[in-house]
Amino acid sequence: MITKIKTSKKLILLLTLMVSFSLAGTALAGIPDPVKQDLLEKGKKVYFKRCVWCHGVEGAGDGPAAERLFTKPRNFLAGTFKIRVTDSGQLPTDADLVKTVKNGLPGSAMPAWGEFLKEDEILAVVQFVKSLVEDRDFNDVEDEEVDTMEFGSNPWGTTAPYHLGIPQEAIDAGKEIFIKNKCFECHGGEGRGDGNPTMKDDWGFPIVAADWQQCWNWRGSRRNHFDPFNVVRTVSTGLNGTPMPNFREKITVEDRWKLAAFVNSLCPRKKMDKLTSKPIPDFLISSVYTEGDIAEKIDDPMWQSSDNDPKIVPRSEEDAMKPRINYIALAGQITRGNRNFKPKVDNLYVSSRWNKDKGIYYLVEYHSRFLSSDPEFPDAVAIQWPAKLQDLFGAEKPYFIMGDSKKPVDIWKASFMAKDYVSTNAPKEAGYQLDVTVEESNGLGFDALTVKDSEPNVKVVDSIFHQGRVKILFHRSLTTDGDMDIQIPAEKFIPIAFFQWSGDDKEKDEHMAISTWYYTILEPPLPDSLYYMPPIMAVVFVGLQGWLVWMTKRTRKMYADGKVKRDERPF
């Protein structure tokens, strides 16, 4: 009888476990990590030294720097944390919070404190942050149960930078999942985050969808930017406090990895700076010499190059003849006006072609989720040059923000509005044409800008806004008659800098994104000898080979005819 009772208990326990696992499906139930009281005092000291300036004295996200930041610092009071391995609406684990502090949140003002804080300091400040939460209780084991999600594992076994080994059929299947689940409604047709301009977080602040083509700006990339797991985790758990839900009931774990394969394929592979967690800029922009006509249409194959770093993803022979797309870093200027710390655009892509007859072309591209609809605040981008390049000595350059009184600059600025554009429209396959106005000016400093009154020399020959990416094709002759125009020499390093204004963010005048000085060089044309010398060398080589064969046959015949005896020596 006792044996039967024990057997029944075992069966009941086994059935209970089976039911629990079947209900959990893709999650493992547990309790949140309670606050470690013995670390609170140490954590408080770290918080008030490092964190209070953004997150505020009480953790409400209202520190003295908060007004200048986009996105806004996290308000800890509600206990709402984005990047977790737990289910939607649930508290994070200590490991989640430690990783956030250690790695920061790329694309935001939250830095990677792992470079500055010790492991015990990070764990301590995490405990203090947990103690600031008012609406939730990490110590409440009954009401605050958490479900740690099951993510599976990388089915292809790929490693960083993850561009090799993922089969194309998985990427194609992921795209179908992307379309089926209408991810484009927020993330845009090509994943640049340009789908919905009206989103807000739980506190009413504007928020934007992730730009999948700039994965180094993903909040949860954990400084491992190209890992498809980042996508699987977010699709599985959602992002608390944002409109991003979890899809664990709609998309199987297997299909989440396929979706991640597609999303992962969109982000160009770049060599990353470990300190900034951004791509390393290309400080030299090579302008490719081009025989004959240079296409003035952006969609011409002549201008179709890959965003990938060719040192990571080698280019084909055909692409090797095209100009490289160079990555240019931008930042908000902090010396004027409202001391902008939050530019919406933090990089440009630049490529170039030239020849003596056609002049020089620069294709400037950048990601902008939404364009302005207000003519008072048009979008704009500009190229800056030293106006008196011939007077500069060695590495001498003007002040990089619009020159100085002794060293003026020459600025080419293109301002534009998109035709028939409404930011809430569905993704437009053909993109939007732009109404562009070009302004040439000279600068001797911020307060000393003068628009040129001479005939315009700079043109924008083509432009488009296509699914979150602006493309502007500048053109100018190499030389002009203007005393304050840059005269562009070939085969010399020329300082060049860039500005960008986001009209949708009301950026105007000194409220803008800027680059430091970079360099550009016009690659020399291939010498004529390169065309006629190879055939000549080939003829000489073939002739020499033929002569050697003839001499060998002749010598053998002389031996065979007895004209030369084998024991005879020429010396």
Steps between C-alpha positions, in 0.01 A plus 500: 500500500781741594679415178187582297465839679866585430457399136187718470685800651782453249252489213321812625833682536607393153169612348524833686848562359386406150204738521725777637746464216225485240341817639832681518572407141802718442560626856646378828326638811696645791516792743682831456834552670430672833680823596833427667473730801869479592597664168260796514732750666780431254254511209364834620848655487552376144155622392545851635843527343420355158126468433312782671578754228267326254273280711434752780523492880200270541551308175215665314707566186500873573867577562647837394619356165169328415351787297785488250483127434324285242378249592414602856678336795318207657248577773567226756193565718266278300745211479474495122819373335548441127778248451430174684473126459166503686153525351315822412408714801721303736798611708851431370758272656811638667699367204286712263562819697871428544537458122316828439728691736812327373426531125283810494218556253647577156323775311411681824688710756541198731875418488672168558602527867695177480793712384497705823336299779618184670282187502404546866408866439272402211325233706460746788351780288257248348373423852455871572311552172268213596436669837378814317212312339170601664228330299656151509680295764802284421455336841137398439538135403124447471390784272820552302556158347708519182525272198846465350446456129631214291684631194648186350849524355652629181402223253787587263776520760630824351736731688584870479453687277232241405483575127631158396322168534137621519325342198314725259185289534487586873534872416225476237272315744569770759392769257168321449453489879583874513228575245245257649527658846495855355828600662529767228220701665754619757840405358434608140516311175879456511543499876625856556244576771296735279161334539321693776579859608232521769621241752552590867631311800306434820593847632376684192841575348549456123669174407614352169537145372848352470694559179601144411752627244698667779508217752776670702226738621273222632438555869540131578794412277719451811805613297465187287326685222468236230379211717157376377420402860431868572203483264376166633504631857310818415237319290459248785479742795382828351629833636327609820390862498486518119247402229717196415307189616629147523417255221560174681141388446500598131848398387663169591856493633616347172336779299639767736849391398402523132363851559826582678693371196314746278539795737865409554563502125391865471778645716829569318810345651734764634817498704384620841668738744494322837499829692213676320316184390462662155658422163851635455475799262670496161716811526601496133237532226648389168341646190522241223623623162239415237558498125230661288160595635412479868139400559288771659235258619532345844339173389765449231715188569801734501389623845384167643756394759474301822500656846711209626862557595690326216757375754222295663282418198728495192361671193456330166725595207217708354434683827873560552486745209226702671556769763504381858218624724685671786359521854513853649419553870285796609428653840294788638687827540530609865649846471202708387132565550309232686814279524349218299584155638241302309539509121265262327771409247839378621671397175519552127606277211708671229630379162653693211602496131684753283672578173647815346215559256200430722636630831435335836195326645429417866211271590401574860260256668359471850217335693215722613182329614276797424536821300360844570167619367563857622667733243639706788707198605617322184737208519852580383850365456820688419861441393768733636844573348788737574432800273872587480647154474806632321587720801496219755831356608548130576219366720357847563118524480227757580284462810279200420172679586466751217853633498672788678607857431839402354406183317165518317294203379294428190162339583269317258159461664202310355165568670201293395137403550353168388226520237153370604650364820297408807693334782209271593469356148565131444849417366530632143684260273627770262596747771446878490655752264643812664469872429858614555645849541879537492671784686870580475650707778828597663558479871747676726325366811144436619412867502676581175321304228457666161291363217684531169347738249682351200354259249445161668762236431369213716204293385300213644446287192287232667339430837253265666358400837449126488361311801698682766814581296576842349727514193640826360735508199714818492691614191750777428786569260850462643581868465303826488566873462402574860770623738322338796413173325695184572722416201514122506837345409558139403729263691510717815343451841222759541323571831124444482223514764123451513189648666145362522172656615188293588198716424262258671692569822487879441874518442611830350806727489749382765261230620644222283714189476866553405809302408861582566738551208552195281711477185411434139732427208439483128658176387721547191383365164662181385804578279467428127791259529279276709293433190772442238785358710328173605436392136858593406640307795279205408628501140861520620444217747332276242776582250773415750330174587468416131868579439606275792286213365648548150858505638436183701363314197787625279765383750342156528491468120870591476582224750284255306670588167847465657592860432582538869658223707391459861857512636569832326491806722468859387790599732 
